[in-house]
Amino acid sequence: MKQYIGLDVSIKETAISIRQDGKRIWRGKCASDPQLLAAVIRKRAP
């Protein structure tokens, strides 16, 4: 099981895409704050 996380970063907002074994399992956006990004990634990509 391989997971990949893609980030499209801008000043205000970051788009996040999480893929597992080649299939997208989650896609969303959050504020471009390092702590918020880390929390979202930990929650969605264990």
C-alpha atoms as a printed R data frame, in Angstrom:
   type eleno elety resid chain resno      x      y      z
1  ATOM     1    CA   MET     A     1  0.000  0.000  0.000
2  ATOM     2    CA   LYS     A     2  1.643  3.210 -1.182
3  ATOM     3    CA   GLN     A     3  0.251  6.627 -0.388
4  ATOM     4    CA   TYR     A     4  1.119  9.851 -2.179
5  ATOM     5    CA   ILE     A     5  0.142 13.352 -1.144
6  ATOM     6    CA   GLY     A     6  0.019 16.202 -3.645
7  ATOM     7    CA   LEU     A     7 -0.053 19.839 -2.554
8  ATOM     8    CA   ASP     A     8 -0.934 22.872 -4.675
9  ATOM     9    CA   VAL     A     9  0.149 25.763 -2.472
10 ATOM    10    CA   SER     A    10 -0.836 29.420 -2.672
11 ATOM    11    CA   ILE     A    11 -0.563 32.188 -0.097
12 ATOM    12    CA   LYS     A    12 -4.055 31.785  1.354
13 ATOM    13    CA   GLU     A    13 -5.124 28.233  0.496
14 ATOM    14    CA   THR     A    14 -3.607 24.825 -0.246
15 ATOM    15    CA   ALA     A    15 -5.299 22.109 -2.300
16 ATOM    16    CA   ILE     A    16 -4.528 18.581 -1.081
17 ATOM    17    CA   SER     A    17 -4.893 15.320 -2.999
18 ATOM    18    CA   ILE     A    18 -4.238 11.954 -1.356
19 ATOM    19    CA   ARG     A    19 -3.790  8.835 -3.469
20 ATOM    20    CA   GLN     A    20 -3.439  5.243 -2.387
21 ATOM    21    CA   ASP     A    21 -2.358  2.529 -4.816
22 ATOM    22    CA   GLY     A    22 -3.020  4.886 -7.741
23 ATOM    23    CA   LYS     A    23 -6.580  5.812 -6.721
24 ATOM    24    CA   ARG     A    24 -7.608  9.131 -5.224
25 ATOM    25    CA   ILE     A    25 -8.980  8.543 -1.740
26 ATOM    26    CA   TRP     A    26 -9.450 12.177 -0.709
27 ATOM    27    CA   ARG     A    27 -9.264 15.681 -2.166
28 ATOM    28    CA   GLY     A    28 -9.844 18.957 -0.359
29 ATOM    29    CA   LYS     A    29 -8.547 22.387  0.584
30 ATOM    30    CA   CYS     A    30 -7.466 24.161  3.749
31 ATOM    31    CA   ALA     A    31 -5.733 27.362  4.776
32 ATOM    32    CA   SER     A    32 -1.998 27.509  4.003
33 ATOM    33    CA   ASP     A    33 -0.999 27.184  7.637
34 ATOM    34    CA   PRO     A    34  1.618 24.505  8.450
35 ATOM    35    CA   GLN     A    35 -0.210 23.285 11.559
36 ATOM    36    CA   LEU     A    36 -3.549 22.990  9.752
37 ATOM    37    CA   LEU     A    37 -1.942 21.189  6.817
38 ATOM    38    CA   ALA     A    38 -0.264 18.715  9.145
39 ATOM    39    CA   ALA     A    39 -3.535 18.045 10.995
40 ATOM    40    CA   VAL     A    40 -5.481 17.436  7.764
41 ATOM    41    CA   ILE     A    41 -2.804 15.122  6.370
42 ATOM    42    CA   ARG     A    42 -2.583 13.136  9.615
43 ATOM    43    CA   LYS     A    43 -6.356 12.718  9.685
44 ATOM    44    CA   ARG     A    44 -6.775 11.698  6.025
45 ATOM    45    CA   ALA     A    45 -3.514  9.799  5.344
46 ATOM    46    CA   PRO     A    46 -2.617  7.677  8.370
